């Protein structure tokens, strides 16, 4: 690893690592907006779960403005994104066996959306200069699987493995994203019988919710900007009262925090310069897409505050700003630091609690069920 990390500062790839966080991944778009304003362009992007969506589209070539427009387009289109697992529900009802419900959401709608946005670039080896790595977990074996153009990474694989990761490219980019977003219990595990017979995949966050080690060990990056949307140790009220999705989401965030502490003890990670941004959004539910504009703005504001604090300027070149950003960084830094006034300010000003921000009307569950069933009947004729 040390040999691979040789060379001058600017010769090293700049990696962007995007954590999971369900719909809170909209904040990743805001961070990308801030980075672009200061001419900071990642050479590789690693994204898990919600971060995989942003990572894939960014690597495809969508700029932050285009990403923002796409996210805003779907802020009022929850039904187009959340395709409930009606076949599983009906099978469980008819056979009185819950095993037919392996998840509440099928995930095919999101996979189709990603596929459409990727256009002609459907495979990892078709991407341009930005390398893309998407971690997921093989549910059958428990192993971490990273989908990428591994030939471009130049790593020596042994039986398809490197540094305890399985490294693969046999899924399309959209399929890899579908695999990485599969929160257990929320999404049906991703299965692709033709491309990967017998295998099922679940959320990359089960093993690596904030995948720094993927960038370090597989991407051989030494300078990393990370966005961690996970739990930051604060007390959260009424998690159980918000339903099973939020229980699962908070559980994964807690796991991610423990994973991050373990990752920081890794010898290779300790030799890197890592700046982690956490917008500290914790009051947004798994599918609350109506708050996308506020989450984008939050991510942008927090990232820009860090860049200004580091002395960066939009008037500088990208090289100047990159040097300023990592100057004095040794190991891993987090922004904002717990215990600081800005950290507390973000905690005290959650998006739903902002004055003047209207709360969305609560949907009538029976009306939603009636319309959905009626729609299914019309499809069947």
C-alpha positions, -999 to +999 in steps of 0.1 A: +000+000+000+027+025+009+043+021-026+010+027-042+006+058-022+039+073-033+043+104-055+035+141-051+005+154-034-015+163-065-006+131-083-027+112-058-064+106-067-089+127-048-117+105-036-152+114-026-169+089-002-207+091+002-223+073+031-257+057+032-287+077+046-318+069+025-334+100+012-310+121+033-286+114+004-300+146-011-275+164+012-247+147-009-259+168-038-255+199-018-219+190-008-211+184-045-225+219-053-201+234-028-171+214-040-178+225-076-180+261-066-145+258-052-132+238-083-127+206-063-133+177-086-130+141-073-112+115-094-132+087-079-164+084-060-175+056-036-211+055-026-231+031-004-269+028-003-284+063-008-249+075-015-246+050-044-274+068-063-256+101-062-222+085-068-234+067-099-250+097-115-221+119-107-196+094-122-219+092-153-212+129-158-242+147-143-229+179-128-242+191-094-268+215-110-282+186-130-283+163-100-301+190-080-327+194-108-332+156-109-337+153-072-361+183-071-381+167-099-389+138-077-396+156-044-433+153-049-433+119-067-430+094-038-454+070-055-431+069-086-401+059-065-417+036-039-430+005-056-446-015-028-441-052-028-478-061-036-469-096-051-453-105-018-481-091+003-507-109-017-488-142-016-484-139+022-521-132+025-532-161+003-509-186+018-509-172+054-471-172+054-451-141+061-420-155+045-433-142+011-427-107+023-389-103+021-392-065+020-418-038+018-405-020-013-395-039-045-369-013-056-374-018-093-387+018-097-355+032-085-334+009-106-354+020-137-348+056-128-311+051-125-310+031-157-328+059-176-305+086-163-274+067-172-285+066-208-259+049-230-235+044-202-248+013-184-216-005-175-186+004-153-161+002-181-180+028-201-176+056-175-153+086-181-125+099-160-143+096-127-140+061-112-170+046-095-171+020-067-203+007-052-202-015-022-229-040-013-232-072+007-239-107-006-267-119+016-259-156+009-222-154+019-221-123+041-191-110+021-186-074+011-188-071-027-176-039-045-188-033-080-164-013-102-142-014-132-115-033-113-092-035-143-088+002-142-079+001-105-048-019-113-051-041-082-039-077-081-069-099-076-067-134-062-098-155-070-117-122-075-107-108-041-084-081-028-080-068+008-110-090+020-133-075-006-149-094-034-144-072-065-169-076-094-182-060-125-208-084-137-238-062-128-248-031-146-244+002-127-281+004-121-282-031-108-253-024-085-270+007-071-302-014-067-282-039-047-265-012-025-298+005-015-315-026-003-321-018+033-330-051+050-367-054+057-374-022+038-364-033+003-367-067-012-331-081-014-317-075-049-315-106-071-304-109-107-308-145-118-292-140-153-262-120-142-256-135-107-275-168-103-283-178-068-271-146-052-290-119-033-276-086-022-285-062+006-275-027+016-238-020+016-244-003+050-247-037+066-209-040+065-197-006+054-221+023+057-194+049+053-170+031+029-137+048+036-118+015+034-130+009-002-115+042-013-082+036+006-076-001-001-092-006-035-090+030-049-056+036-032-067+072-024-047+092+001-068+124+001-105+118+008-135+141+012-162+121+029-199+128+037-212+108+066-249+112+071-250+087+100-257+089+136-234+113+155-241+101+191-269+124+200-301+113+217-330+108+193-366+108+206-396+089+194-377+066+170-400+037+178-430+059+174-421+067+138-425+031+126-403+001+116-385+020+087-371+045+112-361+018+136-342+000+108-327+033+096-315+043+130-301+008+137-280+010+105-268+045+115-257+031+149-239+003+132-223+028+108-209+047+138-194+016+153-179+007+119-164+041+115-146+039+149-132+005+138-121+019+104-101+047+120-079+021+136-069+006+103-032+012+095-038+021+058-066+046+068-043+062+094-018+071+066-045+091+047-058+126+050-095+124+055-120+152+059-155+140+069-185+163+066-217+155+086-246+178+080-262+163+111-297+157+096-316+132+117-352+142+117-360+132+081-377+099+075-366+072+050-389+082+022-397+119+031-388+132-003-407+164+002-377+178+022-352+173-006-347+211-012-339+217+024-315+188+026-296+199-005-293+234+010-281+220+043-254+199+027-242+228+006-241+252+036-222+229+059-196+220+032-191+256+023-186+265+059-158+240+061-142+252+029-142+288+040-128+278+074-099+261+056-092+293+037-104+282+003-117+308-023-138+303-054-112+326-071-084+301-065-075+273-089-086+238-080-050+229-072-046+258-048-079+250-031-070+213-028-036+222-011-054+246+013-081+220+021-056+193+032-029+215+046-022+205+081-046+175+080-030+144+094-053+113+097-090+119+099-109+151+108-146+156+112-166+187+106-182+201+126-165+188+157-188+175+185-190+201+213-185+231+191-210+259+187-217+250+151-223+213+159-249+223+185-264+249+161-270+222+135-285+198+161-308+225+174-320+235+139-333+203+123-350+207+090-386+198+101-383+222+130-373+253+110-397+282+116-421+288+087-414+254+070-449+239+064-454+203+075-466+180+047-501+166+051-502+131+065-515+107+039-547+088+046-534+051+046-568+037+036-571+061+007-535+051-005-543+014-002-577+019-021-561+038-049-532+014-052-554-017-053-578+000-077-548+008-100-537-028-099-572-040-109-572-016-138-538-029-149-551-065-148-582-055-168 
